[in-house]
Amino acid sequence: VQADSLNLDPAASLKAYAQFLKGMEEKINAEAEFAAREDCRLIVGDIPPLAFDIAERAAVPSLAVANFSWDWIYEPYVERQPEYRYLVSAIREGYRKAGILLRLPLAGEMEVFPKIRDIPLIARRARVAAGEVRKRLGLEGERPLVILSFGGFSLGEEYYRNLIKNRDCLWLASERVGFDLPGLRNVGREELARLGLGYPDLIGAAAVVITKPGYGIISECIANRTKMLYTSRGEFREYPVLVAGMEKYLPCGFISQEKLLSGEISEELFRLLDGPDEFAPLPVNGAETVAEVILGYL
């Protein structure tokens, strides 16, 4: 459960999952009946344990695709709230039923899965050249494009007003800002579709993405060779694993939440922009690998 644009709420997350587990048998039976009725031949999960409970009940093969598991994420939370330890046990029970885990790079502890195969990174790549992306978005000039990516959450009007005082960059917000400001291009999914663009096209056209670390945005920055300025994201066990991967595979820099939210980011941003463009090699054909595995079941 997200507390805000940058932080998680562990207590609310545990409470929400406990509520979700109520009536689980009915959910499993209903989904298993659906799988049988539709002649389902494979169930792929990323990475809800319920998927593998359903697969076992329906007698259908299953595979998991992920770089972390929810029992690993929740472990530190239940140490503080031991009344929820049964949630971790229930999650592990589901994961043990998975036929195989296709484990992505930047992975946490996942030994609960009985069979594991490591695969390359899954990442969406730009299909439209950077110059054409800028043209379709109406971005003129040669200033570097900086994308603000915070999972659809706005960081507040004061933040954006402070940010756009820096005229040395073009600023693009992919989240729902909720207001118009000169110097800030706000683009949503509907407009992207209308322009024939996808989010990876924005990443490919950007010099830097400012964000909180998550597998999706990191993988796309690696695949599209885009630098990243990142901040902390609260109590999330995946965070240090992702940061270690970022520091190995793409040029990146850290900015505190306090400085980020003040909008005073020029020092960190231009240190990154002016730094070397060194991207360590990492295969990004994980999607093709997963597709081949899936086809083997069909």
C-alpha positions in Angstrom: 0.0 0.0 0.0 1.4 3.4 -1.0 1.4 6.0 1.7 2.3 8.7 -0.8 4.3 9.2 -4.0 7.5 8.0 -2.4 6.7 5.9 0.6 5.0 2.6 1.6 2.7 1.8 4.5 3.8 -1.6 5.9 1.0 -1.8 8.5 -1.7 -1.0 5.9 -0.1 -3.5 3.5 -0.3 -6.3 6.0 -3.9 -5.4 6.9 -4.9 -5.3 3.3 -3.4 -8.7 2.5 -5.0 -10.3 5.6 -8.3 -9.0 4.3 -7.6 -10.4 0.9 -6.9 -13.9 2.3 -10.5 -14.1 3.7 -12.6 -16.4 1.6 -9.5 -17.7 -0.2 -10.9 -21.2 -0.8 -13.8 -19.7 -2.6 -11.5 -17.6 -4.8 -9.3 -20.6 -5.6 -12.2 -22.8 -6.5 -13.8 -20.2 -8.7 -10.6 -19.5 -10.6 -9.8 -23.2 -10.9 -13.2 -23.8 -12.4 -12.6 -21.0 -14.8 -9.3 -22.5 -15.8 -10.9 -25.9 -16.5 -13.8 -24.4 -18.3 -11.5 -22.4 -20.6 -9.1 -25.4 -21.2 -6.2 -23.4 -19.7 -2.9 -25.2 -20.4 -0.6 -22.9 -18.3 -0.8 -20.3 -15.6 1.9 -17.7 -15.4 2.3 -15.6 -12.3 4.2 -12.3 -11.5 4.1 -13.0 -8.7 0.8 -13.6 -6.7 1.0 -16.9 -4.7 -2.7 -17.3 -5.4 -1.8 -18.1 -9.1 0.0 -21.3 -8.0 -2.8 -22.4 -5.6 -5.2 -22.1 -8.5 -2.8 -24.0 -10.8 -2.5 -26.9 -8.4 -6.3 -27.0 -7.8 -6.9 -27.0 -11.6 -4.1 -29.5 -12.3 -2.5 -27.0 -14.7 1.2 -26.4 -15.0 2.5 -23.1 -13.7 5.5 -20.9 -13.8 6.5 -17.8 -12.0 8.4 -14.8 -13.4 9.9 -12.3 -11.0 12.9 -10.7 -9.3 11.5 -10.8 -5.7 8.8 -12.7 -3.7 6.3 -11.3 -1.3 7.2 -13.5 1.6 10.7 -11.9 1.4 9.2 -8.4 1.3 6.8 -9.0 4.2 9.4 -10.7 6.5 10.6 -7.5 8.1 7.1 -6.1 8.5 5.8 -9.2 10.4 8.8 -9.0 12.8 7.2 -5.8 14.2 3.6 -7.2 13.9 4.0 -11.0 14.6 0.2 -11.5 14.6 0.6 -11.4 10.8 3.2 -14.2 10.6 0.6 -16.5 9.1 0.6 -14.3 6.0 4.2 -15.1 5.2 3.5 -18.8 5.7 0.5 -18.6 3.4 2.5 -16.9 0.7 5.3 -19.5 0.9 2.8 -22.3 0.7 1.5 -20.9 -2.6 5.0 -20.4 -4.0 6.1 -24.0 -3.2 3.4 -25.1 -5.7 4.9 -23.3 -8.6 6.3 -25.5 -11.3 9.3 -23.3 -12.0 10.6 -19.8 -11.2 12.1 -17.8 -14.1 14.3 -15.6 -12.0 15.1 -12.1 -13.3 18.3 -10.2 -12.6 18.4 -7.8 -9.6 16.8 -10.6 -7.5 16.2 -10.9 -3.8 16.0 -14.1 -1.8 13.7 -16.6 -3.6 14.8 -20.0 -2.4 11.2 -20.9 -1.4 10.6 -21.9 -5.1 11.4 -25.6 -5.6 12.9 -25.1 -9.1 14.6 -21.9 -10.4 16.0 -20.9 -13.8 17.9 -17.6 -14.2 16.9 -15.6 -17.3 18.0 -12.2 -18.8 16.4 -8.9 -18.0 12.8 -8.2 -19.2 12.7 -4.6 -20.5 10.6 -2.6 -22.9 12.7 -0.8 -25.5 11.9 2.4 -27.4 10.5 2.0 -30.9 10.5 5.6 -31.9 13.8 7.6 -32.4 14.5 10.2 -29.8 14.3 13.1 -32.2 10.9 12.0 -33.5 9.7 11.7 -29.9 10.6 15.2 -29.2 9.0 16.4 -32.4 5.7 14.7 -31.6 5.7 16.1 -28.1 6.4 19.6 -29.4 9.7 19.9 -27.5 11.9 22.3 -29.3 15.6 23.1 -28.9 18.5 21.0 -27.7 18.1 21.2 -24.0 18.3 17.7 -22.3 14.9 16.1 -21.6 14.4 15.1 -17.9 11.5 12.8 -17.1 9.8 12.8 -13.7 8.4 9.4 -13.0 6.7 8.6 -9.6 4.1 6.0 -10.4 1.3 8.3 -11.3 1.4 10.4 -8.1 1.8 14.1 -8.2 4.5 15.6 -5.9 2.6 18.9 -5.3 2.5 22.2 -7.1 5.3 23.9 -5.1 7.6 21.1 -6.1 7.0 21.6 -9.8 7.2 25.4 -9.5 10.6 25.2 -7.9 11.8 22.6 -10.4 11.0 24.5 -13.6 13.0 27.5 -12.4 15.8 25.6 -13.9 15.6 26.5 -17.6 18.6 24.4 -18.7 16.4 21.3 -19.1 13.1 20.3 -20.6 10.9 18.8 -17.9 8.3 16.1 -18.6 6.0 14.6 -16.0 4.4 11.3 -16.7 2.3 11.4 -13.6 -1.0 13.2 -13.2 0.2 16.6 -12.1 -3.3 18.1 -12.1 -2.4 21.6 -13.2 -0.5 23.3 -16.1 2.8 25.1 -15.6 4.9 26.8 -18.2 8.1 24.8 -18.8 6.6 21.5 -17.7 5.2 19.1 -20.2 2.6 16.8 -18.7 1.7 13.8 -20.8 -0.7 11.0 -19.9 -1.5 7.6 -21.4 -4.3 8.9 -23.6 -2.1 11.6 -25.2 0.8 9.1 -25.7 -1.5 6.7 -27.5 -2.8 9.5 -29.7 0.8 10.5 -30.6 1.7 6.9 -31.4 4.2 6.7 -28.5 4.8 4.4 -25.6 6.4 5.1 -22.3 9.6 3.4 -23.4 9.8 5.9 -26.2 9.9 8.7 -23.6 12.6 6.9 -21.6 14.7 6.4 -24.8 14.4 10.2 -25.6 15.4 11.3 -22.1 18.8 12.2 -20.9 17.8 11.5 -17.2 14.8 9.9 -15.5 14.2 11.1 -11.9 12.3 8.4 -10.0 12.2 6.0 -7.0 13.8 2.7 -7.8 11.5 -0.1 -9.2 12.3 -3.0 -11.4 10.3 -1.7 -14.4 11.9 1.8 -14.6 15.4 0.5 -13.9 15.1 -2.2 -16.6 13.9 0.4 -19.1 16.7 2.8 -18.3 19.2 0.0 -18.8 17.7 -1.2 -22.0 17.4 2.4 -23.4 20.7 3.6 -22.0 19.2 6.4 -20.0 20.7 7.8 -16.8 18.8 7.8 -13.5 18.6 10.2 -10.6 16.9 8.3 -7.8 15.6 8.8 -4.3 14.7 6.5 -1.4 11.4 4.8 -1.3 10.7 4.0 2.3 10.8 0.6 4.0 11.0 -1.8 1.0 13.4 -4.7 1.2 14.0 -4.7 -2.6 15.5 -1.2 -2.5 19.1 -2.0 -1.7 19.1 -4.9 -4.1 17.9 -2.6 -6.9 20.3 0.1 -6.0 23.3 -2.3 -6.2 22.1 -3.4 -9.7 21.7 0.2 -10.8 25.2 1.2 -9.6 26.6 -1.7 -11.6 24.6 -1.4 -14.9 23.8 2.2 -15.5 25.0 5.7 -14.6 22.9 6.9 -11.7 23.0 9.3 -8.7 21.2 9.6 -5.4 19.2 12.6 -4.2 17.5 12.7 -0.8 13.7 13.0 -0.5 14.2 16.3 1.2 16.2 17.9 -1.6 14.0 16.3 -4.3 10.8 17.6 -2.8 12.3 21.1 -2.4 12.9 21.1 -6.2 16.5 22.2 -5.6 18.1 19.4 -7.6 20.5 21.1 -10.0 23.7 20.0 -8.2 22.8 16.3 -8.3 21.2 16.5 -11.8 24.0 18.2 -13.6 26.7 16.1 -11.9 24.9 13.1 -13.4 24.3 14.8 -16.8 27.9 15.8 -17.1 29.3 12.5 -15.9 30.4 9.5 -18.1 27.9 7.5 -20.2 29.1 4.1 -19.1 26.6 1.2 -19.2 27.8 -2.2 -18.3 26.6 -4.9 -20.6 23.5 -6.8 -19.5 21.3 -9.0 -21.9 17.7 -7.6 -22.1 16.1 -10.5 -24.0 14.3 -11.9 -21.0 10.9 -11.5 -22.7 11.9 -13.7 -25.6 13.3 -16.3 -23.2 10.0 -16.4 -21.3 8.0 -16.6 -24.5 10.0 -19.6 -25.6 9.4 -21.3 -22.2 5.7 -20.6 -22.5 5.5 -22.0 -26.0 7.0 -25.2 -24.7 3.9 -25.8 -22.7 1.5 -25.2 -25.5 
